[in-house]
Amino acid sequence: METKWLEDFVSLAETNSFSRSAELRHVTQPAFSRRIQSLEAWLGTDLIDRTSYPTRLTHAGEVFYEQAIEMLGQINNARALLRGKRTATQTTVDFAVPHTLSLTYVPKWLTELETAFGEISSRLLALNVHDAVMTLVEGGCDLLLCYHHPRQPLLLDASQYDMITMGYETLRAYARCDKNGVPEFVLPGTEKSPLPFLAFANNAYLGRMVDLILNDARIPLHFHKRYETDMSEGLKMMALEGRGVAFLPESSVTRELKQKQLARADGGVKEWEVEMEIRLYRERPSVQRPGKLIVSRLWEYLEQLNGSAANDDISSRKVKRSKHS
């Protein structure tokens, strides 16, 4: 049995809705349903009455709900106790980061950060977006770095979590270059000759971003899915092999673009790309959970830095407007 099954079940018991709980748990509804079924299979009994609406617990589910709450409490208490004994962790910043950002953004960012802020001992957990968010919620990290888009938001309570916008990332289509530096595949394709498509798995956050592009496109894009994975690095390697078109974060293909191994396959059409924020989150310190001193110092520094950058951006926009007036 996995701990997240217990957390899923508790969420379902409290919302009485598979769709709402799946949204809160940052997972697709089919995946959420499979995890509830896995828990029921492990226990050997039905926990959910699927003949009623809204969803209700069976008698066994009501009994197990109390047990699940108690078990999760014991697990979290044990973790907090053991972490409290590891004094060395008080000087280490624990990051939860989606795989793509851990490879493209974090190394350079930490280098620049240490140059200005000072040396930082850090531990990085590279996860999918859902698990990275849950790591922050469950107290398994100090800071969460992730993508954000208003149409695919992370459901973190603004009264409980602080946020800083660190930058922006553009997701667009790329394909391998031929010997003349021209992309071998170019959007939009046709119904008769669809382009080979290297896709993100359905549960991947970037996959949902690609869906926004495809659904909003006024000029339809014609694809034939040839490959699927939840790792952008895996899609990039397949694109380099000439296997098809892949939508990738711009920062992940910087080197390949310079070396003319990959090129934009969208012809510069803006509606075939999407811009995402890169956000940093932390749990807001409280008397009960003050957090680490090093994290508080780092957060204050980043807030000041972010405020200065925002003011510079506003000033530059005013200058541009005055030039045009």
Sequence and secondary structure as in RCSB ss.txt:
>XXXX:A:sequence
METKWLEDFVSLAETNSFSRSAELRHVTQPAFSRRIQSLEAWLGTDLIDRTSYPTRLTHAGEVFYEQAIEMLGQI
NNARALLRGKRTATQTTVDFAVPHTLSLTYVPKWLTELETAFGEISSRLLALNVHDAVMTLVEGGCDLLLCYHHP
RQPLLLDASQYDMITMGYETLRAYARCDKNGVPEFVLPGTEKSPLPFLAFANNAYLGRMVDLILNDARIPLHFHK
RYETDMSEGLKMMALEGRGVAFLPESSVTRELKQKQLARADGGVKEWEVEMEIRLYRERPSVQRPGKLIVSRLWE
YLEQLNGSAANDDISSRKVKRSKHS
>XXXX:A:secstr
  HHHHHHHHHHHHH  HHHHHHHTTS HHHHHHHHHHHHHHHTS  EETTSSS EE HHHHHHHHHHHHHHHHH
HHHHHHHHHH GGGGGEEEEEEEHHHHHHTHHHHHHHHHHHH   EEEEEEE HHHHHHHHHTTS SEEEEEEBT
TB     TTTEEEEEEEEEEEEEEEEB TTS BSS TT  SSS EEEEEE TT HHHHHHHHHHHH SS   EEE
EEEES HHHHHHHHHTT  EEEEEGGGGHHHHHTTSEEESSTT GGG EEEEEEEEEE   SS    HHHHHHHH
HHHHHHHHHHHHHHHHHHHHHHHH 
